[in-house]
Amino acid sequence: MHIDQTDEELVTVTALLNGSQAIIDDSIELATYPDIVDNPLYNRAIITLCQAMYYDRNLANGQPKAVILMVDHLNAICLTKGG
């Protein structure tokens, strides 16, 4: 993302990252396999969702297809390794 590096934008992006992480955490079987947070795809899903939310705060068009695909893949990993 190319944004102004102001305190206000830092607060906004931090809040969006925290919100994105909460959404991803609630969308995957994190309790089944907590080590999933070490998978680079986990961070990529959070960042991708954050970027989408930065430009469309209400996700009027829904979650990006890439996020849905990453969540599905992360869930498969959690269920395979955690179960």
N, C-alpha and C positions, 0 to 999 in steps of 0.2 A: 504494500500500500504506500502511496505517496501522499503523506499528510504533513501539515504544518507541525513542527515540533514545539508545541506550546504546552503549558501545564494543563490547559483545558482539554486539549486533544489527548494527552497522556491519561488523564482521568477517564475520558470517554473510551479509549482503546482498552484500558485496564478493566473497566466495567464490562465491556463487550467480551473480552477474553475470559473473564470469570464466569459470565453468563454462558458463553459457548462451552466452557469446560463442564459446567453443571448440566447442560443439555446433553452433551456427549456421555458424561458419566451416567446419567439417567437412562440413556438409550442403549447402553451395553451392559453385559453381565459382569460388571466390575467386581462385585462381591465374590463371584465364582473364580475369578483369576485376576487379582489385584496387580500382578506383575505386568499386565497389559500396558500400564502407564509408561513402561520402558520401551515400548514398541514405537518406532518413529511415525508409524501411521496414526497412532493416537494423537500425537502433537499436530500432525498435518490436518487431521479432522477438525481439531479445535481451531486452528489458524484459519482454515478454509471457511468454517462456519462464522468465525469472527469477522472475516473480510466481507462475507455476504451480508452480515448484520450491520456492518459499518455503512454500506451503501443502501441497504433496504432494512431499516430497523424493525419493521413489522414482518419481514419475510413474506410480503404480500404474494410472492410467486412460489412460496414454499421453500423448503430446504433445497440447496443445490443438489443435483443428482450425484455429484462427486461425493458429497457428505453422506448421502444415503448409502452409496456403495461402500464407502470406508466404514461406516457404522456396521453394515452387514458383515463385512470382512472381520472387523474387530470382534463382533459377537461370535463369529465362527471360531476364531482363535480362543476366546474366553471359554466357550463351551467345550472345545476339544481339549485344551490344556488344563482347564479347571475342573473338568468333570470326571 
